[in-house]
Amino acid sequence: MGELMRESRALVTSCNKLFAPGAEALLRSAVRFHPDIERYCYVPQDELDELRKLLGSLAHVDALIFYRSAAIGNNIPSANKTAVQRVSE
């Protein structure tokens, strides 16, 4: 841990097609009032192309990846176990 970590801010949200209007409003506000921060929006894989077209100018839009794994936790129902790829590149 000899390397210093640089502090940064970002807005991270997620939505599907039904909640895209709310995500769009949130992201437009972030662009307007906080243009210096990175913005990320995670969406279902099967809606990725459509939502990238709608939100791609406002945020980095990528698929939310769902999987089942005992490594996440034994007490969490399988349907609720989620993994998201790293936000930083």
Distance bins in CASP14 RR format, pairs under 12 A and 6 or more apart:
PFRMAT RR
TARGET T0000
AUTHOR 0000-0000-0000
RMODE 2
METHOD distances of the structure
MODEL  1
5 88 0 0 0 0 0 1 0 0 0 0 0
6 88 0 0 0 0 0 1 0 0 0 0 0
8 36 0 0 0 0 1 0 0 0 0 0 0
8 37 0 0 0 0 1 0 0 0 0 0 0
8 38 1 0 0 1 0 0 0 0 0 0 0
8 87 0 0 0 0 1 0 0 0 0 0 0
8 88 0 0 0 0 1 0 0 0 0 0 0
9 30 0 0 0 0 0 1 0 0 0 0 0
9 34 1 0 0 1 0 0 0 0 0 0 0
9 35 0 0 0 0 0 1 0 0 0 0 0
9 36 0 0 0 0 1 0 0 0 0 0 0
9 37 1 0 1 0 0 0 0 0 0 0 0
9 38 1 0 0 1 0 0 0 0 0 0 0
9 39 0 0 0 0 0 1 0 0 0 0 0
9 40 0 0 0 0 0 1 0 0 0 0 0
9 87 0 0 0 0 0 1 0 0 0 0 0
10 27 0 0 0 0 0 1 0 0 0 0 0
10 30 0 0 0 0 1 0 0 0 0 0 0
10 34 0 0 0 0 1 0 0 0 0 0 0
10 36 0 0 0 0 0 1 0 0 0 0 0
10 37 1 0 1 0 0 0 0 0 0 0 0
10 38 1 0 1 0 0 0 0 0 0 0 0
10 39 1 0 0 1 0 0 0 0 0 0 0
10 40 1 0 0 1 0 0 0 0 0 0 0
10 41 0 0 0 0 0 1 0 0 0 0 0
10 59 0 0 0 0 1 0 0 0 0 0 0
10 60 0 0 0 0 1 0 0 0 0 0 0
10 86 0 0 0 0 0 1 0 0 0 0 0
10 87 1 0 0 1 0 0 0 0 0 0 0
10 88 0 0 0 0 1 0 0 0 0 0 0
10 89 0 0 0 0 0 1 0 0 0 0 0
11 23 0 0 0 0 0 1 0 0 0 0 0
11 26 1 0 0 1 0 0 0 0 0 0 0
11 27 1 0 0 1 0 0 0 0 0 0 0
11 28 0 0 0 0 0 1 0 0 0 0 0
11 29 0 0 0 0 1 0 0 0 0 0 0
11 30 1 0 1 0 0 0 0 0 0 0 0
11 31 0 0 0 0 1 0 0 0 0 0 0
11 33 0 0 0 0 0 1 0 0 0 0 0
11 34 1 0 0 1 0 0 0 0 0 0 0
11 35 0 0 0 0 0 1 0 0 0 0 0
11 36 0 0 0 0 0 1 0 0 0 0 0
11 37 1 0 1 0 0 0 0 0 0 0 0
11 38 1 0 0 1 0 0 0 0 0 0 0
11 39 1 0 1 0 0 0 0 0 0 0 0
11 40 1 0 0 1 0 0 0 0 0 0 0
11 41 0 0 0 0 1 0 0 0 0 0 0
11 42 0 0 0 0 0 1 0 0 0 0 0
11 58 0 0 0 0 0 1 0 0 0 0 0
11 59 1 0 0 1 0 0 0 0 0 0 0
11 60 0 0 0 0 0 1 0 0 0 0 0
11 87 0 0 0 0 0 1 0 0 0 0 0
12 23 0 0 0 0 0 1 0 0 0 0 0
12 26 0 0 0 0 0 1 0 0 0 0 0
12 27 0 0 0 0 0 1 0 0 0 0 0
12 30 0 0 0 0 0 1 0 0 0 0 0
12 37 0 0 0 0 0 1 0 0 0 0 0
12 38 0 0 0 0 1 0 0 0 0 0 0
12 39 1 0 0 1 0 0 0 0 0 0 0
12 40 1 0 1 0 0 0 0 0 0 0 0
12 41 1 0 0 1 0 0 0 0 0 0 0
12 42 1 0 0 1 0 0 0 0 0 0 0
12 59 0 0 0 0 1 0 0 0 0 0 0
12 60 0 0 0 0 1 0 0 0 0 0 0
12 61 0 0 0 0 0 1 0 0 0 0 0
12 62 0 0 0 0 0 1 0 0 0 0 0
12 64 0 0 0 0 0 1 0 0 0 0 0
12 84 0 0 0 0 1 0 0 0 0 0 0
12 85 0 0 0 0 0 1 0 0 0 0 0
12 86 0 0 0 0 0 1 0 0 0 0 0
12 87 1 0 0 1 0 0 0 0 0 0 0
12 88 0 0 0 0 0 1 0 0 0 0 0
13 19 0 0 0 0 1 0 0 0 0 0 0
13 20 0 0 0 0 0 1 0 0 0 0 0
13 22 0 0 0 0 1 0 0 0 0 0 0
13 23 1 0 1 0 0 0 0 0 0 0 0
13 24 0 0 0 0 0 1 0 0 0 0 0
13 25 0 0 0 0 0 1 0 0 0 0 0
13 26 1 0 0 1 0 0 0 0 0 0 0
13 27 1 0 0 1 0 0 0 0 0 0 0
13 29 0 0 0 0 0 1 0 0 0 0 0
13 30 0 0 0 0 1 0 0 0 0 0 0
13 39 0 0 0 0 1 0 0 0 0 0 0
13 40 1 0 0 1 0 0 0 0 0 0 0
13 41 1 0 1 0 0 0 0 0 0 0 0
13 42 1 0 0 1 0 0 0 0 0 0 0
13 43 0 0 0 0 1 0 0 0 0 0 0
13 51 0 0 0 0 0 1 0 0 0 0 0
13 55 0 0 0 0 1 0 0 0 0 0 0
13 58 0 0 0 0 0 1 0 0 0 0 0
13 59 1 0 0 1 0 0 0 0 0 0 0
13 60 0 0 0 0 0 1 0 0 0 0 0
13 61 0 0 0 0 0 1 0 0 0 0 0
13 62 0 0 0 0 0 1 0 0 0 0 0
13 64 0 0 0 0 0 1 0 0 0 0 0
13 84 0 0 0 0 0 1 0 0 0 0 0
13 87 0 0 0 0 0 1 0 0 0 0 0
14 20 0 0 0 0 0 1 0 0 0 0 0
14 22 0 0 0 0 0 1 0 0 0 0 0
14 23 1 0 0 1 0 0 0 0 0 0 0
14 26 0 0 0 0 0 1 0 0 0 0 0
14 27 0 0 0 0 0 1 0 0 0 0 0
14 40 0 0 0 0 1 0 0 0 0 0 0
14 41 1 0 0 1 0 0 0 0 0 0 0
14 42 1 0 1 0 0 0 0 0 0 0 0
14 43 1 0 0 1 0 0 0 0 0 0 0
14 44 0 0 0 0 1 0 0 0 0 0 0
14 47 0 0 0 0 0 1 0 0 0 0 0
14 51 0 0 0 0 0 1 0 0 0 0 0
14 55 0 0 0 0 0 1 0 0 0 0 0
14 59 0 0 0 0 0 1 0 0 0 0 0
14 61 0 0 0 0 1 0 0 0 0 0 0
14 62 0 0 0 0 1 0 0 0 0 0 0
14 63 0 0 0 0 0 1 0 0 0 0 0
14 64 1 0 1 0 0 0 0 0 0 0 0
14 65 0 0 0 0 0 1 0 0 0 0 0
14 66 0 0 0 0 0 1 0 0 0 0 0
14 82 0 0 0 0 1 0 0 0 0 0 0
14 84 0 0 0 0 1 0 0 0 0 0 0
14 87 0 0 0 0 0 1 0 0 0 0 0
15 21 0 0 0 0 1 0 0 0 0 0 0
15 22 1 0 0 1 0 0 0 0 0 0 0
15 23 1 1 0 0 0 0 0 0 0 0 0
15 24 0 0 0 0 1 0 0 0 0 0 0
15 25 0 0 0 0 0 1 0 0 0 0 0
15 26 0 0 0 0 1 0 0 0 0 0 0
15 27 0 0 0 0 1 0 0 0 0 0 0
15 40 0 0 0 0 0 1 0 0 0 0 0
15 41 1 0 0 1 0 0 0 0 0 0 0
15 42 0 0 0 0 1 0 0 0 0 0 0
15 43 1 0 0 1 0 0 0 0 0 0 0
15 44 0 0 0 0 1 0 0 0 0 0 0
15 47 0 0 0 0 1 0 0 0 0 0 0
15 48 0 0 0 0 0 1 0 0 0 0 0
15 50 0 0 0 0 0 1 0 0 0 0 0
15 51 1 0 0 1 0 0 0 0 0 0 0
15 54 0 0 0 0 1 0 0 0 0 0 0
15 55 0 0 0 0 1 0 0 0 0 0 0
15 58 0 0 0 0 0 1 0 0 0 0 0
15 59 0 0 0 0 0 1 0 0 0 0 0
15 61 0 0 0 0 1 0 0 0 0 0 0
15 64 0 0 0 0 1 0 0 0 0 0 0
16 22 0 0 0 0 0 1 0 0 0 0 0
16 23 0 0 0 0 1 0 0 0 0 0 0
16 41 0 0 0 0 0 1 0 0 0 0 0
16 42 0 0 0 0 0 1 0 0 0 0 0
16 43 1 0 0 1 0 0 0 0 0 0 0
16 44 1 0 1 0 0 0 0 0 0 0 0
16 45 0 0 0 0 0 1 0 0 0 0 0
16 46 0 0 0 0 1 0 0 0 0 0 0
16 47 1 0 1 0 0 0 0 0 0 0 0
16 48 0 0 0 0 0 1 0 0 0 0 0
16 50 0 0 0 0 0 1 0 0 0 0 0
16 51 0 0 0 0 1 0 0 0 0 0 0
16 54 0 0 0 0 0 1 0 0 0 0 0
16 55 0 0 0 0 0 1 0 0 0 0 0
16 63 0 0 0 0 0 1 0 0 0 0 0
16 64 0 0 0 0 1 0 0 0 0 0 0
17 23 0 0 0 0 0 1 0 0 0 0 0
17 24 0 0 0 0 0 1 0 0 0 0 0
17 43 0 0 0 0 1 0 0 0 0 0 0
17 44 0 0 0 0 1 0 0 0 0 0 0
17 46 0 0 0 0 1 0 0 0 0 0 0
17 47 1 0 1 0 0 0 0 0 0 0 0
17 48 0 0 0 0 0 1 0 0 0 0 0
17 49 0 0 0 0 0 1 0 0 0 0 0
17 50 1 0 0 1 0 0 0 0 0 0 0
17 51 1 0 0 1 0 0 0 0 0 0 0
17 53 0 0 0 0 0 1 0 0 0 0 0
17 54 0 0 0 0 1 0 0 0 0 0 0
17 55 0 0 0 0 0 1 0 0 0 0 0
18 43 0 0 0 0 0 1 0 0 0 0 0
18 44 0 0 0 0 0 1 0 0 0 0 0
18 47 0 0 0 0 1 0 0 0 0 0 0
18 51 0 0 0 0 0 1 0 0 0 0 0
19 25 0 0 0 0 0 1 0 0 0 0 0
19 26 0 0 0 0 1 0 0 0 0 0 0
19 41 0 0 0 0 0 1 0 0 0 0 0
19 42 0 0 0 0 0 1 0 0 0 0 0
19 43 0 0 0 0 1 0 0 0 0 0 0
19 44 0 0 0 0 0 1 0 0 0 0 0
19 47 0 0 0 0 0 1 0 0 0 0 0
19 51 0 0 0 0 0 1 0 0 0 0 0
19 54 0 0 0 0 0 1 0 0 0 0 0
19 55 0 0 0 0 0 1 0 0 0 0 0
20 26 0 0 0 0 0 1 0 0 0 0 0
20 27 0 0 0 0 0 1 0 0 0 0 0
20 41 0 0 0 0 1 0 0 0 0 0 0
20 43 0 0 0 0 1 0 0 0 0 0 0
20 44 0 0 0 0 0 1 0 0 0 0 0
20 47 0 0 0 0 1 0 0 0 0 0 0
20 50 0 0 0 0 1 0 0 0 0 0 0
20 51 1 0 0 1 0 0 0 0 0 0 0
20 52 0 0 0 0 0 1 0 0 0 0 0
20 53 0 0 0 0 0 1 0 0 0 0 0
20 54 1 0 1 0 0 0 0 0 0 0 0
20 55 1 0 0 1 0 0 0 0 0 0 0
20 56 0 0 0 0 0 1 0 0 0 0 0
20 58 0 0 0 0 0 1 0 0 0 0 0
20 59 0 0 0 0 0 1 0 0 0 0 0
20 61 0 0 0 0 0 1 0 0 0 0 0
21 27 0 0 0 0 0 1 0 0 0 0 0
21 28 0 0 0 0 0 1 0 0 0 0 0
21 51 0 0 0 0 0 1 0 0 0 0 0
21 54 0 0 0 0 1 0 0 0 0 0 0
21 55 0 0 0 0 0 1 0 0 0 0 0
22 28 0 0 0 0 1 0 0 0 0 0 0
22 29 0 0 0 0 0 1 0 0 0 0 0
22 41 0 0 0 0 0 1 0 0 0 0 0
22 54 0 0 0 0 0 1 0 0 0 0 0
22 55 0 0 0 0 0 1 0 0 0 0 0
22 58 0 0 0 0 0 1 0 0 0 0 0
23 29 0 0 0 0 0 1 0 0 0 0 0
23 30 0 0 0 0 0 1 0 0 0 0 0
23 39 0 0 0 0 0 1 0 0 0 0 0
23 40 0 0 0 0 0 1 0 0 0 0 0
23 41 1 0 1 0 0 0 0 0 0 0 0
23 42 0 0 0 0 1 0 0 0 0 0 0
23 43 0 0 0 0 1 0 0 0 0 0 0
23 47 0 0 0 0 0 1 0 0 0 0 0
23 51 0 0 0 0 1 0 0 0 0 0 0
23 54 0 0 0 0 1 0 0 0 0 0 0
23 55 1 0 0 1 0 0 0 0 0 0 0
23 56 0 0 0 0 0 1 0 0 0 0 0
23 58 0 0 0 0 1 0 0 0 0 0 0
23 59 0 0 0 0 1 0 0 0 0 0 0
23 61 0 0 0 0 1 0 0 0 0 0 0
24 30 0 0 0 0 0 1 0 0 0 0 0
24 31 0 0 0 0 0 1 0 0 0 0 0
24 39 0 0 0 0 0 1 0 0 0 0 0
24 41 0 0 0 0 1 0 0 0 0 0 0
24 43 0 0 0 0 0 1 0 0 0 0 0
24 51 0 0 0 0 1 0 0 0 0 0 0
24 53 0 0 0 0 0 1 0 0 0 0 0
24 54 1 0 0 1 0 0 0 0 0 0 0
24 55 1 0 0 1 0 0 0 0 0 0 0
24 56 0 0 0 0 1 0 0 0 0 0 0
24 57 0 0 0 0 0 1 0 0 0 0 0
24 58 1 0 0 1 0 0 0 0 0 0 0
24 59 0 0 0 0 1 0 0 0 0 0 0
24 61 0 0 0 0 0 1 0 0 0 0 0
25 31 0 0 0 0 0 1 0 0 0 0 0
25 32 0 0 0 0 0 1 0 0 0 0 0
25 55 0 0 0 0 0 1 0 0 0 0 0
25 58 0 0 0 0 0 1 0 0 0 0 0
26 32 0 0 0 0 0 1 0 0 0 0 0
26 33 0 0 0 0 0 1 0 0 0 0 0
26 34 0 0 0 0 0 1 0 0 0 0 0
26 39 0 0 0 0 1 0 0 0 0 0 0
26 40 0 0 0 0 0 1 0 0 0 0 0
26 41 0 0 0 0 1 0 0 0 0 0 0
26 55 0 0 0 0 0 1 0 0 0 0 0
26 58 0 0 0 0 1 0 0 0 0 0 0
26 59 0 0 0 0 1 0 0 0 0 0 0
27 33 0 0 0 0 0 1 0 0 0 0 0
27 34 0 0 0 0 0 1 0 0 0 0 0
27 35 0 0 0 0 0 1 0 0 0 0 0
27 37 0 0 0 0 0 1 0 0 0 0 0
27 38 0 0 0 0 0 1 0 0 0 0 0
27 39 1 0 1 0 0 0 0 0 0 0 0
27 40 0 0 0 0 1 0 0 0 0 0 0
27 41 1 0 0 1 0 0 0 0 0 0 0
27 51 0 0 0 0 0 1 0 0 0 0 0
27 54 0 0 0 0 0 1 0 0 0 0 0
27 55 1 0 0 1 0 0 0 0 0 0 0
27 56 0 0 0 0 1 0 0 0 0 0 0
27 57 0 0 0 0 1 0 0 0 0 0 0
27 58 1 1 0 0 0 0 0 0 0 0 0
27 59 1 0 1 0 0 0 0 0 0 0 0
27 60 0 0 0 0 0 1 0 0 0 0 0
27 61 0 0 0 0 1 0 0 0 0 0 0
28 34 0 0 0 0 0 1 0 0 0 0 0
28 35 0 0 0 0 0 1 0 0 0 0 0
28 39 0 0 0 0 0 1 0 0 0 0 0
28 41 0 0 0 0 0 1 0 0 0 0 0
28 54 0 0 0 0 0 1 0 0 0 0 0
28 55 0 0 0 0 1 0 0 0 0 0 0
28 56 0 0 0 0 0 1 0 0 0 0 0
28 57 0 0 0 0 1 0 0 0 0 0 0
28 58 1 0 0 1 0 0 0 0 0 0 0
28 59 0 0 0 0 0 1 0 0 0 0 0
29 35 0 0 0 0 0 1 0 0 0 0 0
29 37 0 0 0 0 0 1 0 0 0 0 0
29 39 0 0 0 0 0 1 0 0 0 0 0
29 58 0 0 0 0 1 0 0 0 0 0 0
29 59 0 0 0 0 0 1 0 0 0 0 0
30 36 0 0 0 0 0 1 0 0 0 0 0
30 37 1 0 0 1 0 0 0 0 0 0 0
30 38 0 0 0 0 1 0 0 0 0 0 0
30 39 1 0 1 0 0 0 0 0 0 0 0
30 40 0 0 0 0 0 1 0 0 0 0 0
30 41 0 0 0 0 0 1 0 0 0 0 0
30 55 0 0 0 0 0 1 0 0 0 0 0
30 58 1 0 0 1 0 0 0 0 0 0 0
30 59 0 0 0 0 1 0 0 0 0 0 0
31 37 0 0 0 0 1 0 0 0 0 0 0
31 38 0 0 0 0 0 1 0 0 0 0 0
31 39 1 0 0 1 0 0 0 0 0 0 0
31 55 0 0 0 0 0 1 0 0 0 0 0
31 56 0 0 0 0 0 1 0 0 0 0 0
31 57 0 0 0 0 1 0 0 0 0 0 0
31 58 1 0 1 0 0 0 0 0 0 0 0
31 59 0 0 0 0 1 0 0 0 0 0 0
32 39 0 0 0 0 0 1 0 0 0 0 0
32 58 0 0 0 0 0 1 0 0 0 0 0
33 39 0 0 0 0 0 1 0 0 0 0 0
35 58 0 0 0 0 0 1 0 0 0 0 0
37 58 0 0 0 0 0 1 0 0 0 0 0
37 59 0 0 0 0 0 1 0 0 0 0 0
37 60 0 0 0 0 0 1 0 0 0 0 0
37 87 0 0 0 0 0 1 0 0 0 0 0
38 58 0 0 0 0 0 1 0 0 0 0 0
38 59 0 0 0 0 1 0 0 0 0 0 0
38 60 1 0 0 1 0 0 0 0 0 0 0
38 87 1 0 0 1 0 0 0 0 0 0 0
38 88 0 0 0 0 1 0 0 0 0 0 0
38 89 0 0 0 0 1 0 0 0 0 0 0
39 55 0 0 0 0 1 0 0 0 0 0 0
39 56 0 0 0 0 1 0 0 0 0 0 0
39 57 0 0 0 0 0 1 0 0 0 0 0
39 58 1 0 0 1 0 0 0 0 0 0 0
39 59 1 1 0 0 0 0 0 0 0 0 0
39 60 1 0 0 1 0 0 0 0 0 0 0
39 61 0 0 0 0 1 0 0 0 0 0 0
39 62 0 0 0 0 0 1 0 0 0 0 0
39 87 0 0 0 0 0 1 0 0 0 0 0
40 55 0 0 0 0 0 1 0 0 0 0 0
40 56 0 0 0 0 0 1 0 0 0 0 0
40 58 0 0 0 0 0 1 0 0 0 0 0
40 59 1 0 1 0 0 0 0 0 0 0 0
40 60 1 0 1 0 0 0 0 0 0 0 0
40 61 1 0 0 1 0 0 0 0 0 0 0
40 62 1 0 0 1 0 0 0 0 0 0 0
40 63 0 0 0 0 0 1 0 0 0 0 0
40 64 0 0 0 0 0 1 0 0 0 0 0
40 84 0 0 0 0 1 0 0 0 0 0 0
40 85 0 0 0 0 0 1 0 0 0 0 0
40 86 0 0 0 0 0 1 0 0 0 0 0
40 87 1 0 1 0 0 0 0 0 0 0 0
40 88 0 0 0 0 1 0 0 0 0 0 0
40 89 0 0 0 0 0 1 0 0 0 0 0
41 47 0 0 0 0 0 1 0 0 0 0 0
41 48 0 0 0 0 0 1 0 0 0 0 0
41 51 1 0 0 1 0 0 0 0 0 0 0
41 52 0 0 0 0 1 0 0 0 0 0 0
41 54 0 0 0 0 1 0 0 0 0 0 0
41 55 1 0 1 0 0 0 0 0 0 0 0
41 56 0 0 0 0 1 0 0 0 0 0 0
41 57 0 0 0 0 0 1 0 0 0 0 0
41 58 1 0 0 1 0 0 0 0 0 0 0
41 59 1 0 1 0 0 0 0 0 0 0 0
41 60 1 0 0 1 0 0 0 0 0 0 0
41 61 1 0 1 0 0 0 0 0 0 0 0
41 62 1 0 0 1 0 0 0 0 0 0 0
41 63 0 0 0 0 0 1 0 0 0 0 0
41 64 0 0 0 0 1 0 0 0 0 0 0
41 84 0 0 0 0 0 1 0 0 0 0 0
41 87 0 0 0 0 0 1 0 0 0 0 0
42 48 0 0 0 0 1 0 0 0 0 0 0
42 51 0 0 0 0 1 0 0 0 0 0 0
42 52 0 0 0 0 0 1 0 0 0 0 0
42 55 0 0 0 0 0 1 0 0 0 0 0
42 59 0 0 0 0 1 0 0 0 0 0 0
42 60 0 0 0 0 1 0 0 0 0 0 0
42 61 1 0 0 1 0 0 0 0 0 0 0
42 62 1 0 1 0 0 0 0 0 0 0 0
42 63 1 0 0 1 0 0 0 0 0 0 0
42 64 1 0 1 0 0 0 0 0 0 0 0
42 65 0 0 0 0 1 0 0 0 0 0 0
42 66 0 0 0 0 0 1 0 0 0 0 0
42 82 0 0 0 0 1 0 0 0 0 0 0
42 83 0 0 0 0 0 1 0 0 0 0 0
42 84 1 0 1 0 0 0 0 0 0 0 0
42 85 0 0 0 0 1 0 0 0 0 0 0
42 86 0 0 0 0 0 1 0 0 0 0 0
42 87 0 0 0 0 1 0 0 0 0 0 0
43 49 0 0 0 0 1 0 0 0 0 0 0
43 50 0 0 0 0 1 0 0 0 0 0 0
43 51 1 0 1 0 0 0 0 0 0 0 0
43 52 0 0 0 0 1 0 0 0 0 0 0
43 53 0 0 0 0 0 1 0 0 0 0 0
43 54 0 0 0 0 1 0 0 0 0 0 0
43 55 1 0 0 1 0 0 0 0 0 0 0
43 56 0 0 0 0 0 1 0 0 0 0 0
43 59 0 0 0 0 0 1 0 0 0 0 0
43 60 0 0 0 0 0 1 0 0 0 0 0
43 61 1 0 0 1 0 0 0 0 0 0 0
43 62 1 0 0 1 0 0 0 0 0 0 0
43 63 1 0 0 1 0 0 0 0 0 0 0
43 64 1 0 0 1 0 0 0 0 0 0 0
43 65 0 0 0 0 0 1 0 0 0 0 0
43 66 0 0 0 0 0 1 0 0 0 0 0
43 84 0 0 0 0 0 1 0 0 0 0 0
44 50 0 0 0 0 1 0 0 0 0 0 0
44 51 0 0 0 0 1 0 0 0 0 0 0
44 61 0 0 0 0 0 1 0 0 0 0 0
44 62 0 0 0 0 0 1 0 0 0 0 0
44 63 1 0 0 1 0 0 0 0 0 0 0
44 64 1 0 0 1 0 0 0 0 0 0 0
44 65 0 0 0 0 1 0 0 0 0 0 0
44 66 0 0 0 0 1 0 0 0 0 0 0
44 82 0 0 0 0 0 1 0 0 0 0 0
45 51 0 0 0 0 0 1 0 0 0 0 0
45 52 0 0 0 0 0 1 0 0 0 0 0
45 61 0 0 0 0 0 1 0 0 0 0 0
45 62 0 0 0 0 1 0 0 0 0 0 0
45 63 1 0 1 0 0 0 0 0 0 0 0
45 64 1 0 0 1 0 0 0 0 0 0 0
45 65 1 0 0 1 0 0 0 0 0 0 0
45 66 0 0 0 0 1 0 0 0 0 0 0
45 67 0 0 0 0 0 1 0 0 0 0 0
45 85 0 0 0 0 0 1 0 0 0 0 0
46 63 0 0 0 0 1 0 0 0 0 0 0
46 64 0 0 0 0 0 1 0 0 0 0 0
46 66 0 0 0 0 0 1 0 0 0 0 0
47 53 0 0 0 0 0 1 0 0 0 0 0
47 54 0 0 0 0 1 0 0 0 0 0 0
47 55 0 0 0 0 0 1 0 0 0 0 0
47 61 0 0 0 0 1 0 0 0 0 0 0
47 62 0 0 0 0 0 1 0 0 0 0 0
47 63 0 0 0 0 1 0 0 0 0 0 0
47 64 0 0 0 0 1 0 0 0 0 0 0
48 54 0 0 0 0 0 1 0 0 0 0 0
48 55 0 0 0 0 0 1 0 0 0 0 0
48 56 0 0 0 0 0 1 0 0 0 0 0
48 61 1 0 0 1 0 0 0 0 0 0 0
48 62 1 0 0 1 0 0 0 0 0 0 0
48 63 1 0 1 0 0 0 0 0 0 0 0
48 64 0 0 0 0 1 0 0 0 0 0 0
48 65 0 0 0 0 0 1 0 0 0 0 0
49 55 0 0 0 0 0 1 0 0 0 0 0
49 56 0 0 0 0 0 1 0 0 0 0 0
49 61 0 0 0 0 1 0 0 0 0 0 0
49 62 0 0 0 0 0 1 0 0 0 0 0
49 63 0 0 0 0 0 1 0 0 0 0 0
50 56 0 0 0 0 0 1 0 0 0 0 0
50 61 0 0 0 0 0 1 0 0 0 0 0
50 63 0 0 0 0 0 1 0 0 0 0 0
51 57 0 0 0 0 0 1 0 0 0 0 0
51 58 0 0 0 0 0 1 0 0 0 0 0
51 59 0 0 0 0 1 0 0 0 0 0 0
51 60 0 0 0 0 0 1 0 0 0 0 0
51 61 1 0 1 0 0 0 0 0 0 0 0
51 62 0 0 0 0 1 0 0 0 0 0 0
51 63 0 0 0 0 1 0 0 0 0 0 0
51 64 0 0 0 0 0 1 0 0 0 0 0
52 58 0 0 0 0 0 1 0 0 0 0 0
52 59 0 0 0 0 1 0 0 0 0 0 0
52 60 0 0 0 0 1 0 0 0 0 0 0
52 61 1 0 1 0 0 0 0 0 0 0 0
52 62 0 0 0 0 1 0 0 0 0 0 0
52 63 0 0 0 0 1 0 0 0 0 0 0
53 61 0 0 0 0 1 0 0 0 0 0 0
54 61 0 0 0 0 1 0 0 0 0 0 0
55 61 1 0 1 0 0 0 0 0 0 0 0
55 62 0 0 0 0 0 1 0 0 0 0 0
56 62 0 0 0 0 0 1 0 0 0 0 0
59 87 0 0 0 0 0 1 0 0 0 0 0
60 85 0 0 0 0 0 1 0 0 0 0 0
60 86 0 0 0 0 0 1 0 0 0 0 0
60 87 0 0 0 0 1 0 0 0 0 0 0
60 88 0 0 0 0 0 1 0 0 0 0 0
60 89 0 0 0 0 1 0 0 0 0 0 0
62 84 0 0 0 0 1 0 0 0 0 0 0
62 85 1 0 0 1 0 0 0 0 0 0 0
62 86 0 0 0 0 0 1 0 0 0 0 0
62 87 0 0 0 0 1 0 0 0 0 0 0
62 89 0 0 0 0 0 1 0 0 0 0 0
63 82 0 0 0 0 0 1 0 0 0 0 0
63 83 0 0 0 0 0 1 0 0 0 0 0
63 84 0 0 0 0 1 0 0 0 0 0 0
63 85 0 0 0 0 1 0 0 0 0 0 0
64 82 1 0 0 1 0 0 0 0 0 0 0
64 83 0 0 0 0 1 0 0 0 0 0 0
64 84 1 0 0 1 0 0 0 0 0 0 0
64 85 0 0 0 0 1 0 0 0 0 0 0
65 81 0 0 0 0 0 1 0 0 0 0 0
65 82 1 0 0 1 0 0 0 0 0 0 0
65 83 1 0 1 0 0 0 0 0 0 0 0
65 84 1 0 0 1 0 0 0 0 0 0 0
65 85 1 0 0 1 0 0 0 0 0 0 0
65 86 0 0 0 0 0 1 0 0 0 0 0
66 72 0 0 0 0 0 1 0 0 0 0 0
66 78 0 0 0 0 1 0 0 0 0 0 0
66 79 0 0 0 0 1 0 0 0 0 0 0
66 80 0 0 0 0 1 0 0 0 0 0 0
66 81 1 0 0 1 0 0 0 0 0 0 0
66 82 1 0 1 0 0 0 0 0 0 0 0
66 83 1 0 0 1 0 0 0 0 0 0 0
66 84 0 0 0 0 1 0 0 0 0 0 0
66 85 0 0 0 0 0 1 0 0 0 0 0
67 78 0 0 0 0 1 0 0 0 0 0 0
67 79 0 0 0 0 0 1 0 0 0 0 0
67 80 0 0 0 0 0 1 0 0 0 0 0
67 81 1 0 0 1 0 0 0 0 0 0 0
67 82 0 0 0 0 1 0 0 0 0 0 0
67 83 1 0 1 0 0 0 0 0 0 0 0
67 84 0 0 0 0 0 1 0 0 0 0 0
67 85 0 0 0 0 0 1 0 0 0 0 0
68 74 0 0 0 0 0 1 0 0 0 0 0
68 76 0 0 0 0 1 0 0 0 0 0 0
68 77 0 0 0 0 1 0 0 0 0 0 0
68 78 1 0 1 0 0 0 0 0 0 0 0
68 79 0 0 0 0 1 0 0 0 0 0 0
68 80 0 0 0 0 0 1 0 0 0 0 0
68 81 1 0 1 0 0 0 0 0 0 0 0
68 82 0 0 0 0 1 0 0 0 0 0 0
68 83 0 0 0 0 1 0 0 0 0 0 0
69 76 0 0 0 0 1 0 0 0 0 0 0
69 78 0 0 0 0 1 0 0 0 0 0 0
69 81 1 0 0 1 0 0 0 0 0 0 0
69 82 0 0 0 0 0 1 0 0 0 0 0
69 83 1 0 0 1 0 0 0 0 0 0 0
70 76 0 0 0 0 1 0 0 0 0 0 0
70 78 0 0 0 0 1 0 0 0 0 0 0
70 81 0 0 0 0 1 0 0 0 0 0 0
71 81 0 0 0 0 1 0 0 0 0 0 0
71 83 0 0 0 0 1 0 0 0 0 0 0
72 78 0 0 0 0 1 0 0 0 0 0 0
72 80 0 0 0 0 1 0 0 0 0 0 0
72 81 1 0 1 0 0 0 0 0 0 0 0
72 82 0 0 0 0 1 0 0 0 0 0 0
72 83 1 0 0 1 0 0 0 0 0 0 0
72 84 0 0 0 0 0 1 0 0 0 0 0
73 80 0 0 0 0 0 1 0 0 0 0 0
73 81 1 0 0 1 0 0 0 0 0 0 0
73 82 0 0 0 0 0 1 0 0 0 0 0
73 83 0 0 0 0 0 1 0 0 0 0 0
74 81 0 0 0 0 0 1 0 0 0 0 0
75 81 0 0 0 0 0 1 0 0 0 0 0
76 82 0 0 0 0 1 0 0 0 0 0 0
76 83 0 0 0 0 0 1 0 0 0 0 0
END
